[in-house]
Amino acid sequence: MGVVRDAELTHSARRKERYRMSAHAWQVFDLVDLRKQVEGTEPRFVEFLRSSQISCAMYRLPAGARDMQAPHLEDEIYIVLDGFARLRMGNDEREVRPGMVLFVSATTDHSFFNIEEDLTLLAVFGPAPFLEGLR
């Protein structure tokens, strides 16, 4: 039993070392810099992080813009940083304002509309269900 435990520890230590050495082990992002990447007069979506379990993006829709997204295969969380709009999810509608955290489950038809002030969102996506078995 001691030999197995030692082998497990060695394997675990090697795995941790590989993860530590990976460029994706940890990263730091600055919201000021991320916001600059989506500035402008057109809708912008900029993914800044992708791993096997999560992806993150900044999404900006200027006032009066039209949100053209289609349902996703991943669950999604939006963190509203700036702006005022409405979010349609299926047959339901919600007000969208700074400070809100919005959850949209996978394959749910949704879109932002009546964008009164430039809308800036931090979007966080979970893994797509069909990818789960491939890990």
Legacy VTK file of the C-alpha trace (Angstrom):
# vtk DataFile Version 3.0
C-alpha trace
ASCII
DATASET POLYDATA
POINTS 135 float
0.000 0.000 0.000
2.868 2.394 0.719
4.290 1.828 -2.783
0.931 2.594 -4.424
0.515 5.731 -2.323
4.049 6.870 -3.242
3.324 6.245 -6.924
0.069 8.229 -6.666
1.912 11.122 -5.020
4.613 11.059 -7.682
2.007 11.021 -10.472
0.059 13.803 -8.744
3.215 15.884 -8.267
4.128 15.467 -11.955
0.636 16.473 -13.022
0.698 19.549 -10.760
4.126 20.536 -12.078
2.926 20.250 -15.702
-0.107 22.390 -14.843
2.066 24.934 -13.025
4.394 25.167 -16.003
1.488 25.602 -18.430
0.880 29.081 -19.819
-2.769 28.568 -18.879
-2.233 27.641 -15.235
-3.345 31.118 -14.222
-3.841 34.418 -15.932
-4.741 37.941 -14.895
-6.967 40.236 -16.954
-7.608 43.949 -16.509
-11.178 45.143 -17.143
-9.912 48.522 -18.350
-7.833 46.807 -21.054
-10.637 44.399 -21.945
-13.146 47.248 -22.315
-10.776 49.022 -24.721
-10.829 45.947 -26.973
-14.583 46.291 -27.544
-14.790 50.076 -27.988
-16.356 51.487 -31.132
-19.627 52.087 -32.876
-20.247 48.479 -33.975
-21.186 45.430 -31.862
-18.000 43.665 -30.692
-17.374 40.269 -29.102
-13.808 39.520 -27.981
-12.980 36.194 -26.349
-10.039 36.611 -23.983
-9.938 33.210 -22.264
-10.605 29.656 -23.403
-9.893 26.443 -21.545
-11.449 22.989 -21.591
-13.997 23.994 -18.926
-14.704 27.694 -19.436
-14.438 30.594 -21.830
-14.789 34.317 -21.165
-15.430 37.258 -23.447
-16.222 40.943 -23.444
-19.371 41.744 -25.401
-20.394 45.263 -26.310
-23.554 46.406 -28.044
-23.746 50.161 -28.748
-27.032 51.993 -28.090
-29.539 51.149 -30.806
-27.555 48.089 -32.009
-29.178 44.797 -32.892
-28.033 41.637 -31.089
-27.768 38.891 -33.703
-26.676 35.929 -31.580
-28.142 32.452 -31.862
-28.677 29.946 -29.032
-25.438 28.400 -27.724
-24.604 24.824 -26.785
-23.064 26.110 -23.520
-24.619 27.553 -20.380
-23.789 31.240 -20.153
-23.515 33.938 -17.514
-23.547 37.629 -18.399
-22.241 40.177 -15.909
-23.585 43.598 -16.866
-20.814 46.183 -16.542
-22.438 49.162 -18.305
-25.595 50.139 -20.117
-29.329 49.677 -20.113
-31.323 47.288 -22.306
-33.736 44.392 -22.174
-33.020 40.682 -22.524
-35.484 38.352 -24.210
-35.206 34.675 -23.233
-37.769 32.549 -25.013
-41.084 34.291 -24.257
-39.770 36.122 -21.165
-38.225 39.600 -21.018
-36.049 41.192 -18.323
-34.556 44.608 -17.695
-30.761 44.704 -17.991
-28.738 47.239 -15.991
-25.238 47.535 -14.466
-24.545 45.158 -11.603
-26.881 42.406 -12.789
-25.758 38.808 -13.287
-27.806 36.962 -15.903
-27.848 33.185 -16.415
-28.962 31.712 -19.734
-29.055 27.925 -20.013
-27.701 26.108 -23.054
-29.838 26.188 -26.224
-32.140 28.939 -24.870
-33.115 31.445 -27.537
-32.071 34.871 -26.209
-31.119 38.339 -27.372
-30.611 41.860 -26.075
-32.893 44.565 -27.454
-34.041 48.145 -26.739
-30.420 49.006 -26.019
-30.788 52.509 -24.560
-27.166 52.980 -23.456
-24.050 51.206 -24.740
-24.196 47.734 -23.201
-20.936 46.157 -22.014
-21.077 42.594 -20.719
-18.612 40.089 -19.354
-19.751 36.740 -20.805
-18.743 33.452 -19.182
-19.468 30.167 -20.974
-19.363 26.670 -19.524
-18.229 23.668 -21.576
-20.507 22.424 -24.331
-22.262 19.215 -23.191
-21.047 17.125 -26.150
-17.434 17.949 -25.222
-17.793 16.564 -21.686
-17.166 12.980 -22.769
-14.041 13.932 -24.736
-12.047 15.109 -21.707
LINES 1 136
135 0 1 2 3 4 5 6 7 8 9 10 11 12 13 14 15 16 17 18 19 20 21 22 23 24 25 26 27 28 29 30 31 32 33 34 35 36 37 38 39 40 41 42 43 44 45 46 47 48 49 50 51 52 53 54 55 56 57 58 59 60 61 62 63 64 65 66 67 68 69 70 71 72 73 74 75 76 77 78 79 80 81 82 83 84 85 86 87 88 89 90 91 92 93 94 95 96 97 98 99 100 101 102 103 104 105 106 107 108 109 110 111 112 113 114 115 116 117 118 119 120 121 122 123 124 125 126 127 128 129 130 131 132 133 134
